Amino acid sequence: MMAARNRNSRGNRKPMIFSPWNYKVLALGLLLVIIGFSAMYIENKVQGIISLYISPIVIMAGYVAVIVAILKHDSGSSTASDQSR
């Protein structure tokens, strides 16, 4: 009975939308955005070097990483899931 339940639960699983690489890049992008805004808040100067030059670059890098993580499709992951069906 238990073996049949485990077999059915594996068969009914839907494939993951993203690969592990996508999740790692998404987490990195969100971390960069948080670090960029935190650095801008900590310096608290309008004409400061960090808040004027470094933080916007870090924030934009974070946004680019998030966009790449969402849009990049790993072609190897879809063929592996198609073969298991």
PyMOL Python script that loads the backbone (N, CA, C, O; Angstrom):
from pymol import cmd

cmd.read_pdbstr("""\
ATOM      1  N   MET A   1       0.818  -1.187   0.000  1.00  0.00           N
ATOM      2  CA  MET A   1       0.000   0.000   0.000  1.00  0.00           C
ATOM      3  C   MET A   1       0.867   1.258   0.000  1.00  0.00           C
ATOM      4  O   MET A   1       0.604   2.210  -0.735  1.00  0.00           O
ATOM      5  N   MET A   2       1.912   1.245   0.843  1.00  0.00           N
ATOM      6  CA  MET A   2       2.781   2.411   0.936  1.00  0.00           C
ATOM      7  C   MET A   2       3.587   2.599  -0.351  1.00  0.00           C
ATOM      8  O   MET A   2       3.809   3.731  -0.780  1.00  0.00           O
ATOM      9  N   ALA A   3       4.023   1.506  -0.966  1.00  0.00           N
ATOM     10  CA  ALA A   3       4.798   1.614  -2.196  1.00  0.00           C
ATOM     11  C   ALA A   3       3.941   2.175  -3.326  1.00  0.00           C
ATOM     12  O   ALA A   3       4.424   2.956  -4.146  1.00  0.00           O
ATOM     13  N   ALA A   4       2.679   1.780  -3.368  1.00  0.00           N
ATOM     14  CA  ALA A   4       1.788   2.299  -4.408  1.00  0.00           C
ATOM     15  C   ALA A   4       1.538   3.788  -4.210  1.00  0.00           C
ATOM     16  O   ALA A   4       1.436   4.531  -5.186  1.00  0.00           O
ATOM     17  N   ARG A   5       1.440   4.227  -2.981  1.00  0.00           N
ATOM     18  CA  ARG A   5       1.214   5.644  -2.706  1.00  0.00           C
ATOM     19  C   ARG A   5       2.428   6.473  -3.128  1.00  0.00           C
ATOM     20  O   ARG A   5       2.272   7.548  -3.707  1.00  0.00           O
ATOM     21  N   ASN A   6       3.648   5.974  -2.839  1.00  0.00           N
ATOM     22  CA  ASN A   6       4.851   6.699  -3.241  1.00  0.00           C
ATOM     23  C   ASN A   6       4.985   6.751  -4.758  1.00  0.00           C
ATOM     24  O   ASN A   6       5.395   7.766  -5.320  1.00  0.00           O
ATOM     25  N   ARG A   7       4.637   5.654  -5.412  1.00  0.00           N
ATOM     26  CA  ARG A   7       4.735   5.616  -6.862  1.00  0.00           C
ATOM     27  C   ARG A   7       3.756   6.610  -7.496  1.00  0.00           C
ATOM     28  O   ARG A   7       4.106   7.294  -8.458  1.00  0.00           O
ATOM     29  N   ASN A   8       2.540   6.691  -6.966  1.00  0.00           N
ATOM     30  CA  ASN A   8       1.555   7.612  -7.509  1.00  0.00           C
ATOM     31  C   ASN A   8       1.933   9.064  -7.259  1.00  0.00           C
ATOM     32  O   ASN A   8       1.703   9.924  -8.109  1.00  0.00           O
ATOM     33  N   SER A   9       2.509   9.337  -6.102  1.00  0.00           N
ATOM     34  CA  SER A   9       2.873  10.723  -5.815  1.00  0.00           C
ATOM     35  C   SER A   9       4.009  11.184  -6.720  1.00  0.00           C
ATOM     36  O   SER A   9       4.068  12.357  -7.088  1.00  0.00           O
ATOM     37  N   ARG A  10       4.909  10.277  -7.081  1.00  0.00           N
ATOM     38  CA  ARG A  10       5.976  10.652  -8.006  1.00  0.00           C
ATOM     39  C   ARG A  10       5.442  10.854  -9.415  1.00  0.00           C
ATOM     40  O   ARG A  10       5.894  11.749 -10.130  1.00  0.00           O
ATOM     41  N   GLY A  11       4.505  10.047  -9.810  1.00  0.00           N
ATOM     42  CA  GLY A  11       3.958  10.141 -11.151  1.00  0.00           C
ATOM     43  C   GLY A  11       3.105  11.381 -11.359  1.00  0.00           C
ATOM     44  O   GLY A  11       2.997  11.870 -12.483  1.00  0.00           O
ATOM     45  N   ASN A  12       2.503  11.895 -10.307  1.00  0.00           N
ATOM     46  CA  ASN A  12       1.621  13.053 -10.422  1.00  0.00           C
ATOM     47  C   ASN A  12       2.345  14.379 -10.264  1.00  0.00           C
ATOM     48  O   ASN A  12       1.728  15.435 -10.405  1.00  0.00           O
ATOM     49  N   ARG A  13       3.629  14.348  -9.977  1.00  0.00           N
ATOM     50  CA  ARG A  13       4.366  15.598  -9.802  1.00  0.00           C
ATOM     51  C   ARG A  13       4.500  16.326 -11.131  1.00  0.00           C
ATOM     52  O   ARG A  13       4.747  15.724 -12.176  1.00  0.00           O
ATOM     53  N   LYS A  14       4.332  17.632 -11.055  1.00  0.00           N
ATOM     54  CA  LYS A  14       4.538  18.449 -12.238  1.00  0.00           C
ATOM     55  C   LYS A  14       6.005  18.860 -12.292  1.00  0.00           C
ATOM     56  O   LYS A  14       6.628  19.044 -11.246  1.00  0.00           O
ATOM     57  N   PRO A  15       6.562  19.004 -13.475  1.00  0.00           N
ATOM     58  CA  PRO A  15       7.966  19.413 -13.553  1.00  0.00           C
ATOM     59  C   PRO A  15       8.142  20.836 -13.041  1.00  0.00           C
ATOM     60  O   PRO A  15       7.236  21.663 -13.131  1.00  0.00           O
ATOM     61  N   MET A  16       9.317  21.099 -12.507  1.00  0.00           N
ATOM     62  CA  MET A  16       9.604  22.433 -11.990  1.00  0.00           C
ATOM     63  C   MET A  16       9.667  23.425 -13.145  1.00  0.00           C
ATOM     64  O   MET A  16      10.137  23.097 -14.234  1.00  0.00           O
ATOM     65  N   ILE A  17       9.196  24.624 -12.899  1.00  0.00           N
ATOM     66  CA  ILE A  17       9.203  25.655 -13.930  1.00  0.00           C
ATOM     67  C   ILE A  17      10.626  26.108 -14.218  1.00  0.00           C
ATOM     68  O   ILE A  17      11.015  26.268 -15.375  1.00  0.00           O
ATOM     69  N   PHE A  18      11.401  26.313 -13.152  1.00  0.00           N
ATOM     70  CA  PHE A  18      12.780  26.775 -13.294  1.00  0.00           C
ATOM     71  C   PHE A  18      13.741  25.660 -12.903  1.00  0.00           C
ATOM     72  O   PHE A  18      13.399  24.754 -12.144  1.00  0.00           O
ATOM     73  N   SER A  19      14.946  25.753 -13.441  1.00  0.00           N
ATOM     74  CA  SER A  19      16.001  24.831 -13.037  1.00  0.00           C
ATOM     75  C   SER A  19      16.672  25.395 -11.778  1.00  0.00           C
ATOM     76  O   SER A  19      16.442  26.551 -11.422  1.00  0.00           O
ATOM     77  N   PRO A  20      17.485  24.599 -11.115  1.00  0.00           N
ATOM     78  CA  PRO A  20      18.183  25.128  -9.931  1.00  0.00           C
ATOM     79  C   PRO A  20      19.053  26.338 -10.248  1.00  0.00           C
ATOM     80  O   PRO A  20      19.210  27.224  -9.408  1.00  0.00           O
ATOM     81  N   TRP A  21      19.619  26.382 -11.452  1.00  0.00           N
ATOM     82  CA  TRP A  21      20.428  27.541 -11.854  1.00  0.00           C
ATOM     83  C   TRP A  21      19.586  28.811 -11.845  1.00  0.00           C
ATOM     84  O   TRP A  21      20.049  29.859 -11.395  1.00  0.00           O
ATOM     85  N   ASN A  22      18.365  28.726 -12.334  1.00  0.00           N
ATOM     86  CA  ASN A  22      17.482  29.890 -12.363  1.00  0.00           C
ATOM     87  C   ASN A  22      17.206  30.408 -10.951  1.00  0.00           C
ATOM     88  O   ASN A  22      17.219  31.615 -10.712  1.00  0.00           O
ATOM     89  N   TYR A  23      16.959  29.489 -10.021  1.00  0.00           N
ATOM     90  CA  TYR A  23      16.685  29.906  -8.648  1.00  0.00           C
ATOM     91  C   TYR A  23      17.908  30.562  -8.013  1.00  0.00           C
ATOM     92  O   TYR A  23      17.770  31.528  -7.263  1.00  0.00           O
ATOM     93  N   LYS A  24      19.097  30.049  -8.302  1.00  0.00           N
ATOM     94  CA  LYS A  24      20.316  30.640  -7.747  1.00  0.00           C
ATOM     95  C   LYS A  24      20.547  32.039  -8.289  1.00  0.00           C
ATOM     96  O   LYS A  24      20.894  32.945  -7.532  1.00  0.00           O
ATOM     97  N   VAL A  25      20.360  32.229  -9.588  1.00  0.00           N
ATOM     98  CA  VAL A  25      20.557  33.551 -10.182  1.00  0.00           C
ATOM     99  C   VAL A  25      19.469  34.513  -9.701  1.00  0.00           C
ATOM    100  O   VAL A  25      19.743  35.694  -9.489  1.00  0.00           O
ATOM    101  N   LEU A  26      18.258  34.029  -9.531  1.00  0.00           N
ATOM    102  CA  LEU A  26      17.178  34.863  -9.001  1.00  0.00           C
ATOM    103  C   LEU A  26      17.488  35.317  -7.573  1.00  0.00           C
ATOM    104  O   LEU A  26      17.275  36.481  -7.234  1.00  0.00           O
ATOM    105  N   ALA A  27      17.983  34.419  -6.750  1.00  0.00           N
ATOM    106  CA  ALA A  27      18.352  34.781  -5.378  1.00  0.00           C
ATOM    107  C   ALA A  27      19.516  35.769  -5.368  1.00  0.00           C
ATOM    108  O   ALA A  27      19.533  36.700  -4.563  1.00  0.00           O
ATOM    109  N   LEU A  28      20.484  35.571  -6.255  1.00  0.00           N
ATOM    110  CA  LEU A  28      21.607  36.502  -6.348  1.00  0.00           C
ATOM    111  C   LEU A  28      21.134  37.884  -6.769  1.00  0.00           C
ATOM    112  O   LEU A  28      21.591  38.887  -6.220  1.00  0.00           O
ATOM    113  N   GLY A  29      20.232  37.951  -7.728  1.00  0.00           N
ATOM    114  CA  GLY A  29      19.702  39.227  -8.181  1.00  0.00           C
ATOM    115  C   GLY A  29      18.945  39.952  -7.086  1.00  0.00           C
ATOM    116  O   GLY A  29      19.115  41.157  -6.903  1.00  0.00           O
ATOM    117  N   LEU A  30      18.110  39.224  -6.358  1.00  0.00           N
ATOM    118  CA  LEU A  30      17.378  39.853  -5.254  1.00  0.00           C
ATOM    119  C   LEU A  30      18.332  40.329  -4.162  1.00  0.00           C
ATOM    120  O   LEU A  30      18.113  41.381  -3.561  1.00  0.00           O
ATOM    121  N   LEU A  31      19.387  39.561  -3.903  1.00  0.00           N
ATOM    122  CA  LEU A  31      20.378  39.973  -2.915  1.00  0.00           C
ATOM    123  C   LEU A  31      21.108  41.240  -3.358  1.00  0.00           C
ATOM    124  O   LEU A  31      21.364  42.124  -2.540  1.00  0.00           O
ATOM    125  N   LEU A  32      21.444  41.334  -4.640  1.00  0.00           N
ATOM    126  CA  LEU A  32      22.096  42.540  -5.153  1.00  0.00           C
ATOM    127  C   LEU A  32      21.200  43.763  -5.037  1.00  0.00           C
ATOM    128  O   LEU A  32      21.676  44.846  -4.696  1.00  0.00           O
ATOM    129  N   VAL A  33      19.925  43.610  -5.313  1.00  0.00           N
ATOM    130  CA  VAL A  33      18.987  44.727  -5.194  1.00  0.00           C
ATOM    131  C   VAL A  33      18.892  45.185  -3.742  1.00  0.00           C
ATOM    132  O   VAL A  33      18.904  46.385  -3.465  1.00  0.00           O
ATOM    133  N   ILE A  34      18.800  44.241  -2.827  1.00  0.00           N
ATOM    134  CA  ILE A  34      18.713  44.587  -1.403  1.00  0.00           C
ATOM    135  C   ILE A  34      19.996  45.263  -0.925  1.00  0.00           C
ATOM    136  O   ILE A  34      19.940  46.243  -0.182  1.00  0.00           O
ATOM    137  N   ILE A  35      21.147  44.748  -1.345  1.00  0.00           N
ATOM    138  CA  ILE A  35      22.423  45.352  -0.958  1.00  0.00           C
ATOM    139  C   ILE A  35      22.545  46.758  -1.524  1.00  0.00           C
ATOM    140  O   ILE A  35      23.010  47.665  -0.833  1.00  0.00           O
ATOM    141  N   GLY A  36      22.138  46.949  -2.761  1.00  0.00           N
ATOM    142  CA  GLY A  36      22.226  48.272  -3.381  1.00  0.00           C
ATOM    143  C   GLY A  36      21.375  49.308  -2.677  1.00  0.00           C
ATOM    144  O   GLY A  36      21.835  50.417  -2.404  1.00  0.00           O
ATOM    145  N   PHE A  37      20.125  48.948  -2.379  1.00  0.00           N
ATOM    146  CA  PHE A  37      19.260  49.893  -1.674  1.00  0.00           C
ATOM    147  C   PHE A  37      19.729  50.120  -0.240  1.00  0.00           C
ATOM    148  O   PHE A  37      19.614  51.230   0.281  1.00  0.00           O
ATOM    149  N   SER A  38      20.253  49.080   0.399  1.00  0.00           N
ATOM    150  CA  SER A  38      20.761  49.243   1.763  1.00  0.00           C
ATOM    151  C   SER A  38      21.973  50.159   1.796  1.00  0.00           C
ATOM    152  O   SER A  38      22.090  51.003   2.685  1.00  0.00           O
ATOM    153  N   ALA A  39      22.872  50.000   0.838  1.00  0.00           N
ATOM    154  CA  ALA A  39      24.055  50.869   0.783  1.00  0.00           C
ATOM    155  C   ALA A  39      23.650  52.308   0.520  1.00  0.00           C
ATOM    156  O   ALA A  39      24.248  53.230   1.073  1.00  0.00           O
ATOM    157  N   MET A  40      22.660  52.509  -0.304  1.00  0.00           N
ATOM    158  CA  MET A  40      22.183  53.863  -0.580  1.00  0.00           C
ATOM    159  C   MET A  40      21.556  54.475   0.671  1.00  0.00           C
ATOM    160  O   MET A  40      21.729  55.664   0.936  1.00  0.00           O
ATOM    161  N   TYR A  41      20.840  53.676   1.429  1.00  0.00           N
ATOM    162  CA  TYR A  41      20.193  54.168   2.645  1.00  0.00           C
ATOM    163  C   TYR A  41      21.219  54.451   3.745  1.00  0.00           C
ATOM    164  O   TYR A  41      21.098  55.436   4.473  1.00  0.00           O
ATOM    165  N   ILE A  42      22.227  53.586   3.861  1.00  0.00           N
ATOM    166  CA  ILE A  42      23.218  53.732   4.927  1.00  0.00           C
ATOM    167  C   ILE A  42      24.066  54.989   4.722  1.00  0.00           C
ATOM    168  O   ILE A  42      24.367  55.695   5.684  1.00  0.00           O
ATOM    169  N   GLU A  43      24.451  55.270   3.479  1.00  0.00           N
ATOM    170  CA  GLU A  43      25.287  56.457   3.262  1.00  0.00           C
ATOM    171  C   GLU A  43      24.501  57.734   3.547  1.00  0.00           C
ATOM    172  O   GLU A  43      25.030  58.649   4.178  1.00  0.00           O
ATOM    173  N   ASN A  44      23.264  57.811   3.102  1.00  0.00           N
ATOM    174  CA  ASN A  44      22.349  58.910   3.436  1.00  0.00           C
ATOM    175  C   ASN A  44      22.876  60.285   3.021  1.00  0.00           C
ATOM    176  O   ASN A  44      22.609  61.282   3.693  1.00  0.00           O
ATOM    177  N   LYS A  45      23.613  60.338   1.930  1.00  0.00           N
ATOM    178  CA  LYS A  45      24.059  61.610   1.363  1.00  0.00           C
ATOM    179  C   LYS A  45      23.578  61.686  -0.078  1.00  0.00           C
ATOM    180  O   LYS A  45      23.588  60.693  -0.805  1.00  0.00           O
ATOM    181  N   VAL A  46      23.158  62.879  -0.477  1.00  0.00           N
ATOM    182  CA  VAL A  46      22.683  63.040  -1.846  1.00  0.00           C
ATOM    183  C   VAL A  46      23.848  63.021  -2.828  1.00  0.00           C
ATOM    184  O   VAL A  46      23.737  62.442  -3.909  1.00  0.00           O
ATOM    185  N   GLN A  47      24.955  63.644  -2.465  1.00  0.00           N
ATOM    186  CA  GLN A  47      26.106  63.727  -3.355  1.00  0.00           C
ATOM    187  C   GLN A  47      27.205  62.730  -2.996  1.00  0.00           C
ATOM    188  O   GLN A  47      28.353  62.934  -3.391  1.00  0.00           O
ATOM    189  N   GLY A  48      26.901  61.681  -2.277  1.00  0.00           N
ATOM    190  CA  GLY A  48      27.903  60.692  -1.900  1.00  0.00           C
ATOM    191  C   GLY A  48      28.281  59.800  -3.063  1.00  0.00           C
ATOM    192  O   GLY A  48      27.493  59.588  -3.985  1.00  0.00           O
ATOM    193  N   ILE A  49      29.495  59.280  -3.008  1.00  0.00           N
ATOM    194  CA  ILE A  49      30.006  58.411  -4.081  1.00  0.00           C
ATOM    195  C   ILE A  49      29.194  57.108  -4.149  1.00  0.00           C
ATOM    196  O   ILE A  49      28.823  56.653  -5.231  1.00  0.00           O
ATOM    197  N   ILE A  50      28.930  56.530  -3.002  1.00  0.00           N
ATOM    198  CA  ILE A  50      28.219  55.242  -2.993  1.00  0.00           C
ATOM    199  C   ILE A  50      26.789  55.407  -3.487  1.00  0.00           C
ATOM    200  O   ILE A  50      26.329  54.652  -4.344  1.00  0.00           O
ATOM    201  N   SER A  51      26.086  56.400  -2.943  1.00  0.00           N
ATOM    202  CA  SER A  51      24.677  56.544  -3.317  1.00  0.00           C
ATOM    203  C   SER A  51      24.496  57.110  -4.716  1.00  0.00           C
ATOM    204  O   SER A  51      23.430  56.953  -5.311  1.00  0.00           O
ATOM    205  N   LEU A  52      25.510  57.760  -5.245  1.00  0.00           N
ATOM    206  CA  LEU A  52      25.376  58.373  -6.567  1.00  0.00           C
ATOM    207  C   LEU A  52      25.872  57.467  -7.691  1.00  0.00           C
ATOM    208  O   LEU A  52      25.322  57.496  -8.792  1.00  0.00           O
ATOM    209  N   TYR A  53      26.902  56.663  -7.430  1.00  0.00           N
ATOM    210  CA  TYR A  53      27.501  55.871  -8.503  1.00  0.00           C
ATOM    211  C   TYR A  53      27.442  54.358  -8.277  1.00  0.00           C
ATOM    212  O   TYR A  53      27.061  53.612  -9.179  1.00  0.00           O
ATOM    213  N   ILE A  54      27.809  53.912  -7.100  1.00  0.00           N
ATOM    214  CA  ILE A  54      27.967  52.470  -6.877  1.00  0.00           C
ATOM    215  C   ILE A  54      26.616  51.780  -6.687  1.00  0.00           C
ATOM    216  O   ILE A  54      26.353  50.752  -7.311  1.00  0.00           O
ATOM    217  N   SER A  55      25.771  52.332  -5.840  1.00  0.00           N
ATOM    218  CA  SER A  55      24.474  51.693  -5.567  1.00  0.00           C
ATOM    219  C   SER A  55      23.591  51.537  -6.806  1.00  0.00           C
ATOM    220  O   SER A  55      23.000  50.473  -6.989  1.00  0.00           O
ATOM    221  N   PRO A  56      23.477  52.561  -7.668  1.00  0.00           N
ATOM    222  CA  PRO A  56      22.651  52.340  -8.872  1.00  0.00           C
ATOM    223  C   PRO A  56      23.181  51.238  -9.784  1.00  0.00           C
ATOM    224  O   PRO A  56      22.402  50.529 -10.422  1.00  0.00           O
ATOM    225  N   ILE A  57      24.499  51.093  -9.847  1.00  0.00           N
ATOM    226  CA  ILE A  57      25.080  50.033 -10.680  1.00  0.00           C
ATOM    227  C   ILE A  57      24.768  48.665 -10.079  1.00  0.00           C
ATOM    228  O   ILE A  57      24.434  47.727 -10.804  1.00  0.00           O
ATOM    229  N   VAL A  58      24.877  48.551  -8.757  1.00  0.00           N
ATOM    230  CA  VAL A  58      24.576  47.278  -8.087  1.00  0.00           C
ATOM    231  C   VAL A  58      23.095  46.945  -8.234  1.00  0.00           C
ATOM    232  O   VAL A  58      22.739  45.789  -8.463  1.00  0.00           O
ATOM    233  N   ILE A  59      22.236  47.944  -8.104  1.00  0.00           N
ATOM    234  CA  ILE A  59      20.794  47.714  -8.237  1.00  0.00           C
ATOM    235  C   ILE A  59      20.443  47.284  -9.660  1.00  0.00           C
ATOM    236  O   ILE A  59      19.658  46.355  -9.852  1.00  0.00           O
ATOM    237  N   MET A  60      21.015  47.949 -10.648  1.00  0.00           N
ATOM    238  CA  MET A  60      20.745  47.564 -12.043  1.00  0.00           C
ATOM    239  C   MET A  60      21.269  46.167 -12.351  1.00  0.00           C
ATOM    240  O   MET A  60      20.631  45.415 -13.088  1.00  0.00           O
ATOM    241  N   ALA A  61      22.431  45.809 -11.789  1.00  0.00           N
ATOM    242  CA  ALA A  61      22.952  44.453 -11.977  1.00  0.00           C
ATOM    243  C   ALA A  61      22.001  43.427 -11.367  1.00  0.00           C
ATOM    244  O   ALA A  61      21.804  42.346 -11.921  1.00  0.00           O
ATOM    245  N   GLY A  62      21.415  43.773 -10.227  1.00  0.00           N
ATOM    246  CA  GLY A  62      20.439  42.881  -9.609  1.00  0.00           C
ATOM    247  C   GLY A  62      19.196  42.710 -10.462  1.00  0.00           C
ATOM    248  O   GLY A  62      18.692  41.598 -10.621  1.00  0.00           O
ATOM    249  N   TYR A  63      18.698  43.820 -11.013  1.00  0.00           N
ATOM    250  CA  TYR A  63      17.520  43.737 -11.885  1.00  0.00           C
ATOM    251  C   TYR A  63      17.813  42.920 -13.148  1.00  0.00           C
ATOM    252  O   TYR A  63      16.974  42.135 -13.590  1.00  0.00           O
ATOM    253  N   VAL A  64      18.989  43.104 -13.719  1.00  0.00           N
ATOM    254  CA  VAL A  64      19.365  42.331 -14.916  1.00  0.00           C
ATOM    255  C   VAL A  64      19.451  40.844 -14.576  1.00  0.00           C
ATOM    256  O   VAL A  64      19.008  39.999 -15.355  1.00  0.00           O
ATOM    257  N   ALA A  65      20.024  40.524 -13.410  1.00  0.00           N
ATOM    258  CA  ALA A  65      20.123  39.120 -13.007  1.00  0.00           C
ATOM    259  C   ALA A  65      18.739  38.503 -12.814  1.00  0.00           C
ATOM    260  O   ALA A  65      18.519  37.353 -13.194  1.00  0.00           O
ATOM    261  N   VAL A  66      17.815  39.247 -12.234  1.00  0.00           N
ATOM    262  CA  VAL A  66      16.455  38.733 -12.047  1.00  0.00           C
ATOM    263  C   VAL A  66      15.783  38.501 -13.397  1.00  0.00           C
ATOM    264  O   VAL A  66      15.129  37.477 -13.593  1.00  0.00           O
ATOM    265  N   ILE A  67      15.936  39.435 -14.324  1.00  0.00           N
ATOM    266  CA  ILE A  67      15.331  39.290 -15.651  1.00  0.00           C
ATOM    267  C   ILE A  67      15.915  38.093 -16.390  1.00  0.00           C
ATOM    268  O   ILE A  67      15.186  37.330 -17.023  1.00  0.00           O
ATOM    269  N   VAL A  68      17.239  37.931 -16.308  1.00  0.00           N
ATOM    270  CA  VAL A  68      17.882  36.789 -16.969  1.00  0.00           C
ATOM    271  C   VAL A  68      17.407  35.480 -16.346  1.00  0.00           C
ATOM    272  O   VAL A  68      17.153  34.505 -17.054  1.00  0.00           O
ATOM    273  N   ALA A  69      17.288  35.463 -15.018  1.00  0.00           N
ATOM    274  CA  ALA A  69      16.839  34.232 -14.340  1.00  0.00           C
ATOM    275  C   ALA A  69      15.418  33.863 -14.741  1.00  0.00           C
ATOM    276  O   ALA A  69      15.087  32.681 -14.835  1.00  0.00           O
ATOM    277  N   ILE A  70      14.583  34.853 -14.976  1.00  0.00           N
ATOM    278  CA  ILE A  70      13.199  34.563 -15.352  1.00  0.00           C
ATOM    279  C   ILE A  70      13.094  34.168 -16.823  1.00  0.00           C
ATOM    280  O   ILE A  70      12.336  33.260 -17.164  1.00  0.00           O
ATOM    281  N   LEU A  71      13.835  34.828 -17.687  1.00  0.00           N
ATOM    282  CA  LEU A  71      13.682  34.605 -19.122  1.00  0.00           C
ATOM    283  C   LEU A  71      14.514  33.454 -19.681  1.00  0.00           C
ATOM    284  O   LEU A  71      14.142  32.881 -20.704  1.00  0.00           O
ATOM    285  N   LYS A  72      15.630  33.099 -19.040  1.00  0.00           N
ATOM    286  CA  LYS A  72      16.492  32.054 -19.590  1.00  0.00           C
ATOM    287  C   LYS A  72      15.844  30.696 -19.381  1.00  0.00           C
ATOM    288  O   LYS A  72      15.445  30.339 -18.272  1.00  0.00           O
ATOM    289  N   HIS A  73      15.749  29.954 -20.462  1.00  0.00           N
ATOM    290  CA  HIS A  73      15.149  28.618 -20.423  1.00  0.00           C
ATOM    291  C   HIS A  73      16.237  27.605 -20.709  1.00  0.00           C
ATOM    292  O   HIS A  73      16.889  27.662 -21.751  1.00  0.00           O
ATOM    293  N   ASP A  74      16.434  26.686 -19.796  1.00  0.00           N
ATOM    294  CA  ASP A  74      17.435  25.642 -19.966  1.00  0.00           C
ATOM    295  C   ASP A  74      16.863  24.559 -20.862  1.00  0.00           C
ATOM    296  O   ASP A  74      15.917  23.873 -20.475  1.00  0.00           O
ATOM    297  N   SER A  75      17.419  24.395 -22.046  1.00  0.00           N
ATOM    298  CA  SER A  75      16.861  23.436 -22.999  1.00  0.00           C
ATOM    299  C   SER A  75      17.073  21.995 -22.541  1.00  0.00           C
ATOM    300  O   SER A  75      16.301  21.115 -22.922  1.00  0.00           O
ATOM    301  N   GLY A  76      18.098  21.736 -21.737  1.00  0.00           N
ATOM    302  CA  GLY A  76      18.340  20.381 -21.277  1.00  0.00           C
ATOM    303  C   GLY A  76      17.316  19.901 -20.260  1.00  0.00           C
ATOM    304  O   GLY A  76      17.043  18.704 -20.182  1.00  0.00           O
ATOM    305  N   SER A  77      16.746  20.812 -19.480  1.00  0.00           N
ATOM    306  CA  SER A  77      15.795  20.388 -18.447  1.00  0.00           C
ATOM    307  C   SER A  77      14.459  19.947 -19.049  1.00  0.00           C
ATOM    308  O   SER A  77      13.812  19.050 -18.509  1.00  0.00           O
ATOM    309  N   SER A  78      14.039  20.561 -20.155  1.00  0.00           N
ATOM    310  CA  SER A  78      12.756  20.168 -20.730  1.00  0.00           C
ATOM    311  C   SER A  78      12.849  18.817 -21.429  1.00  0.00           C
ATOM    312  O   SER A  78      11.881  18.057 -21.417  1.00  0.00           O
ATOM    313  N   THR A  79      13.991  18.501 -22.039  1.00  0.00           N
ATOM    314  CA  THR A  79      14.124  17.205 -22.698  1.00  0.00           C
ATOM    315  C   THR A  79      14.205  16.088 -21.673  1.00  0.00           C
ATOM    316  O   THR A  79      13.715  14.986 -21.918  1.00  0.00           O
ATOM    317  N   ALA A  80      14.817  16.358 -20.527  1.00  0.00           N
ATOM    318  CA  ALA A  80      14.902  15.329 -19.486  1.00  0.00           C
ATOM    319  C   ALA A  80      13.513  15.038 -18.912  1.00  0.00           C
ATOM    320  O   ALA A  80      13.184  13.884 -18.639  1.00  0.00           O
ATOM    321  N   SER A  81      12.710  16.068 -18.731  1.00  0.00           N
ATOM    322  CA  SER A  81      11.375  15.832 -18.182  1.00  0.00           C
ATOM    323  C   SER A  81      10.457  15.189 -19.218  1.00  0.00           C
ATOM    324  O   SER A  81       9.553  14.436 -18.858  1.00  0.00           O
ATOM    325  N   ASP A  82      10.679  15.480 -20.503  1.00  0.00           N
ATOM    326  CA  ASP A  82       9.868  14.860 -21.550  1.00  0.00           C
ATOM    327  C   ASP A  82      10.192  13.376 -21.690  1.00  0.00           C
ATOM    328  O   ASP A  82       9.306  12.576 -21.991  1.00  0.00           O
ATOM    329  N   GLN A  83      11.454  13.000 -21.473  1.00  0.00           N
ATOM    330  CA  GLN A  83      11.828  11.610 -21.606  1.00  0.00           C
ATOM    331  C   GLN A  83      11.283  10.754 -20.477  1.00  0.00           C
ATOM    332  O   GLN A  83      11.061   9.557 -20.664  1.00  0.00           O
ATOM    333  N   SER A  84      11.062  11.351 -19.298  1.00  0.00           N
ATOM    334  CA  SER A  84      10.565  10.581 -18.169  1.00  0.00           C
ATOM    335  C   SER A  84       9.074  10.280 -18.280  1.00  0.00           C
ATOM    336  O   SER A  84       8.569   9.436 -17.540  1.00  0.00           O
ATOM    337  N   ARG A  85       8.370  10.933 -19.169  1.00  0.00           N
ATOM    338  CA  ARG A  85       6.924  10.705 -19.305  1.00  0.00           C
ATOM    339  C   ARG A  85       6.630   9.482 -20.041  1.00  0.00           C
ATOM    340  O   ARG A  85       5.462   9.148 -20.242  1.00  0.00           O
TER     341      ARG A  85
END
""", "prot")
cmd.dss("prot")
cmd.show_as("cartoon", "prot")
cmd.util.cbc("prot")
cmd.orient("prot")
